[in-house]
């Protein structure tokens, strides 16, 4: 009893001085802190629980958006950041020695809530761009209905939803729109990036926030990662790809898109508008951001686990495992960390 009291008292005194007991330092070494993308959050939260069960290491992950992940790792406020948007030149200059480690690929689906209409809507790149530009405003517009002749569309107004925070999902989606629509990426268009000037619609925070706004508003349409659409039971469209095929997003079609891409040495590329006949066109890798030098060994071990053991559970969460060639290169990049 006396020993317990003494230990507690010492702990209180040291805590007041900003220090910890030796046992607390050991526990702190087992803590890994990360923040960033909501796009892979369903998978990461499952991974990190499995990793704790296997190793005892606690991974604390805050899904605050890719922009927040980049800011936090740049400030050295976390052990790793997470982003679906590759860091741009200015961001890279502010974080010398940063590495992009791809973990999985995911599909950004065009999800909708149209009264009386379930799965089955087909959309072209031009129609998607015109919806988010505010040029197509009704669900029974002939440009939409003629692509899905078996569906009876209501005259419900279209309610576009987008991200309100700095988002890698937004970067994937707007990169795609810039590639397929000259008007979207034109002189006065919204361009592409983690944050853009949306012509219309309402913003939601994170993939989860966008999913909820779509569900809550009749006529809603927005872009979310496939896992969020499946979990929230929201219908999503088949999109015409670069080869003229209408493709429903799936793990297999995401893999097809990812496997046909040649990534640069630093992995920083968005893989939209695939040339694969069976590939889903709005696809991207998601990255963990770490420093090549000075990152703790515990974080390196976590990355190695994600790239090996963790890959087996990706498909069950609606994410595509890395293609073998990308996985080998990612493991080599992790091995180079000191």
C-alpha positions in Angstrom: 0.0 0.0 0.0 2.8 2.4 1.0 4.7 1.5 -2.2 1.7 2.2 -4.3 1.1 5.5 -2.7 4.8 6.5 -3.1 4.7 5.5 -6.8 1.5 7.6 -7.3 3.0 10.6 -5.5 6.2 10.4 -7.6 4.2 10.2 -10.8 2.2 13.3 -9.8 5.3 15.3 -9.0 7.1 14.3 -12.2 4.0 15.0 -14.3 3.9 18.5 -12.8 7.4 18.9 -14.0 6.6 17.7 -17.5 8.4 14.3 -16.9 7.3 10.7 -16.7 8.2 7.6 -14.8 10.5 5.1 -16.5 7.6 2.8 -17.1 5.6 5.7 -18.7 8.5 6.3 -21.2 8.2 2.7 -22.3 4.5 3.1 -22.8 5.0 6.3 -24.7 7.5 4.5 -27.1 4.6 2.2 -28.0 2.4 5.1 -29.0 2.4 6.1 -32.7 0.4 9.2 -33.7 -0.9 10.0 -37.2 -3.4 12.2 -38.8 -4.8 13.0 -42.2 -6.9 11.5 -45.0 -10.5 10.3 -44.4 -10.4 8.4 -47.7 -8.5 5.4 -46.2 -9.8 5.9 -42.6 -12.1 2.8 -42.5 -9.2 0.6 -43.5 -6.6 2.4 -41.4 -8.7 2.1 -38.2 -9.1 -1.6 -38.8 -5.4 -2.1 -39.6 -4.3 -0.2 -36.5 -6.5 -2.2 -34.2 -5.1 -5.4 -35.7 -1.6 -4.1 -35.4 -2.2 -3.4 -31.7 -3.5 -6.9 -31.2 -0.4 -8.3 -32.9 2.3 -6.1 -31.4 0.8 -4.2 -28.4 1.7 -0.8 -30.1 -1.1 1.8 -30.0 -1.6 3.8 -33.2 -3.7 6.9 -32.7 -5.1 8.1 -36.0 -7.1 11.3 -36.5 -9.1 11.4 -39.8 -9.0 15.2 -40.4 -8.4 15.3 -44.1 -5.4 15.2 -46.3 -4.7 18.9 -45.9 -4.5 18.5 -42.2 -2.2 15.4 -42.5 0.2 17.4 -44.6 0.2 20.3 -42.2 0.8 18.1 -39.2 3.7 16.1 -40.6 5.3 19.3 -41.9 5.1 20.7 -38.4 6.5 17.4 -37.0 3.4 17.2 -34.8 2.7 13.6 -35.7 4.8 10.5 -36.4 3.1 10.1 -39.9 0.7 12.1 -42.0 -1.8 10.6 -44.5 -2.9 12.1 -47.8 -4.5 10.9 -51.0 -3.1 14.1 -52.7 0.6 14.0 -53.5 2.3 17.0 -51.9 3.0 19.8 -54.3 6.4 21.5 -54.9 5.8 24.1 -52.2 4.7 21.6 -49.6 7.7 19.4 -50.4 10.1 22.3 -50.0 8.6 22.9 -46.5 9.2 19.3 -45.5 12.7 18.3 -46.7 13.2 14.6 -46.8 9.5 13.6 -46.8 8.6 10.3 -48.4 5.3 9.2 -49.9 4.6 5.6 -49.1 1.6 4.2 -51.1 -0.6 1.8 -49.0 -3.6 0.9 -51.1 -5.7 2.2 -54.1 -9.3 3.3 -53.7 -12.2 4.4 -55.9 -13.9 7.7 -55.6 -17.5 7.0 -56.5 -20.2 9.4 -57.7 -22.9 8.6 -55.1 -26.5 9.8 -55.3 -29.9 9.9 -53.6 -32.6 10.1 -56.2 -36.2 9.4 -55.0 -37.4 6.1 -56.4 -34.1 5.3 -58.1 -31.7 2.7 -56.8 -28.5 1.4 -58.4 -28.1 1.5 -62.1 -27.5 5.1 -63.2 -24.9 5.6 -65.9 -23.0 8.9 -66.2 -20.4 10.2 -68.6 -17.5 12.5 -67.7 -19.1 15.5 -69.4 -22.4 15.0 -67.5 -20.6 14.7 -64.2 -18.7 17.9 -64.9 -21.8 19.8 -66.0 -23.6 18.7 -62.8 -20.9 20.1 -60.6 -20.7 23.2 -62.8 -24.4 23.8 -62.2 -25.3 23.4 -65.9 -27.5 20.3 -65.4 -29.9 20.9 -62.6 -32.7 18.3 -62.8 -32.5 14.5 -62.6 -34.9 14.0 -65.5 -32.6 16.0 -67.8 -32.5 14.2 -71.1 -28.7 14.0 -71.1 -29.0 11.8 -68.0 -32.1 9.8 -68.8 -31.0 8.6 -72.2 -28.0 6.9 -70.7 -30.2 4.8 -68.4 -33.4 4.1 -70.5 -34.8 1.5 -68.0 -35.0 4.0 -65.2 -37.8 6.4 -64.5 -36.2 9.6 -63.3 -38.2 12.2 -61.2 -38.0 15.9 -61.8 -36.2 16.4 -58.5 -33.6 19.1 -58.4 -30.0 18.0 -58.3 -28.2 18.8 -55.0 -24.4 18.7 -55.4 -22.3 18.0 -52.4 -18.6 18.5 -52.1 -15.9 18.6 -49.4 -15.5 21.6 -47.2 -12.1 20.7 -45.9 -8.7 20.3 -47.7 -9.1 16.9 -49.2 -7.2 14.3 -51.1 -10.5 12.8 -52.3 -11.3 16.3 -53.7 -7.9 16.3 -55.4 -8.6 12.9 -57.1 -12.1 13.9 -58.2 -11.1 17.4 -59.5 -8.0 16.0 -61.2 -10.3 13.7 -63.0 -12.7 16.4 -64.0 -9.8 18.6 -65.2 -8.6 15.8 -67.4 -12.0 15.0 -69.0 -13.7 18.4 -69.2 -12.1 21.4 -70.9 -14.6 23.7 -69.3 -13.8 22.4 -65.8 -10.1 23.0 -66.2 -10.4 26.1 -68.4 -9.3 29.6 -67.7 -12.3 30.3 -65.4 -12.9 26.8 -64.2 -12.4 25.5 -60.6 -9.2 23.7 -61.6 -8.0 20.8 -59.4 -6.5 20.5 -55.9 -7.3 19.7 -52.3 -9.5 22.8 -52.1 -11.2 24.4 -55.1 -13.7 27.2 -55.7 -16.9 25.2 -56.2 -19.5 26.8 -58.5 -22.5 25.5 -56.5 -23.6 23.0 -53.9 -23.0 22.4 -50.2 -19.8 21.3 -48.4 -19.4 18.5 -45.9 -16.4 17.7 -43.7 -14.7 14.5 -44.5 -16.0 11.6 -46.6 -18.4 10.8 -43.8 -19.8 14.3 -43.8 -20.4 14.2 -47.6 -22.0 10.8 -47.3 -24.4 12.1 -44.7 -25.4 15.1 -46.7 -26.1 12.9 -49.7 -28.4 10.7 -47.6 -30.2 13.6 -46.0 -31.0 15.5 -49.1 -33.3 14.2 -51.9 -31.5 14.7 -55.2 -28.2 14.7 -53.6 -25.0 13.8 -55.5 -21.4 13.8 -54.3 -18.1 12.1 -54.4 -16.9 9.7 -51.7 -14.6 6.7 -51.3 -16.3 3.4 -52.2 -16.1 2.1 -48.6 -18.3 5.0 -47.4 -20.9 4.3 -50.1 -21.1 0.6 -49.2 -21.2 1.2 -45.4 -23.9 3.9 -45.7 -25.9 2.0 -48.3 -25.8 4.8 -50.9 -26.2 4.1 -54.6 -23.4 5.0 -56.9 -23.1 5.4 -60.7 -21.3 3.5 -63.4 -18.9 5.9 -65.1 -17.8 5.7 -68.8 -14.1 5.3 -68.9 -11.5 6.4 -71.5 -12.2 3.2 -73.5 -15.9 4.0 -73.7 -17.0 1.3 -71.2 -19.4 2.0 -68.3 -17.6 0.7 -65.2 -19.1 0.2 -61.8 -16.5 0.9 -59.1 -15.3 -2.2 -57.3 -12.1 -3.5 -55.8 -11.3 -5.4 -59.0 -11.8 -2.5 -61.3 -9.8 -0.3 -59.0 -7.0 -2.8 -59.2 -7.2 -2.8 -63.0 -6.8 1.0 -63.0 -3.8 0.8 -60.6 -2.0 -2.0 -62.3 -1.7 -0.1 -65.6 0.0 3.0 -64.2 3.7 3.8 -64.2 4.5 5.7 -61.0 7.5 8.1 -60.8 10.4 7.4 -58.4 8.7 9.3 -55.6 5.2 7.8 -56.2 3.6 11.3 -56.5 1.0 10.7 -59.1 -2.9 10.7 -59.3 -4.0 7.7 -61.4 -7.3 9.0 -62.8 -8.7 8.4 -66.3 -7.1 5.1 -66.7 -6.5 3.6 -70.2 -7.4 0.1 -68.9 -10.5 -1.2 -70.7 -11.9 -2.6 -67.4 -10.4 0.1 -65.1 -12.6 2.4 -63.1 -11.6 6.0 -64.0 -11.8 7.9 -60.7 -9.1 6.2 -58.8 -6.1 7.1 -56.7 -3.4 5.7 -54.4 -3.4 6.9 -50.8 -0.1 7.7 -49.1 1.5 7.6 -45.6 3.9 10.6 -45.3 7.1 10.1 -43.2 10.6 11.5 -43.1 13.4 9.4 -44.6 15.7 10.4 -41.7 14.7 10.7 -38.1 11.4 8.7 -38.1 11.1 6.4 -35.1 11.8 2.7 -35.6 8.3 1.9 -34.4 6.8 3.8 -37.3 9.1 2.0 -39.8 7.8 -1.4 -38.4 4.2 -0.2 -38.8 4.8 0.7 -42.4 6.3 -2.6 -43.1 3.3 -4.3 -41.6 0.9 -2.2 -43.6 2.7 -3.2 -46.8 2.8 -6.9 -46.0 0.4 -8.4 -43.5 -2.1 -5.5 -43.8 -2.5 -5.9 -47.6 -4.5 -9.1 -47.2 -7.4 -7.3 -45.4 -7.7 -4.4 -47.9 -10.2 -5.9 -50.3 -12.7 -6.7 -47.5 -12.8 -2.9 -46.7 -13.3 -2.0 -50.4 -9.7 -1.0 -51.1 -7.4 -2.5 -53.7 -4.1 -3.9 -52.5 -1.0 -2.5 -54.1 0.2 -4.1 -57.4 3.2 -6.3 -56.7 5.6 -3.9 -58.5 4.4 -0.9 -56.5 4.5 -2.9 -53.2 8.2 -3.9 -53.8 9.2 -0.3 -54.5 7.3 0.9 -51.4 9.0 -1.7 -49.2 12.3 -0.5 -50.6 11.5 3.1 -49.8 10.6 2.1 -46.2 13.9 0.1 -45.9 15.8 3.2 -46.8 14.5 5.1 -43.8 17.1 5.8 -41.1 
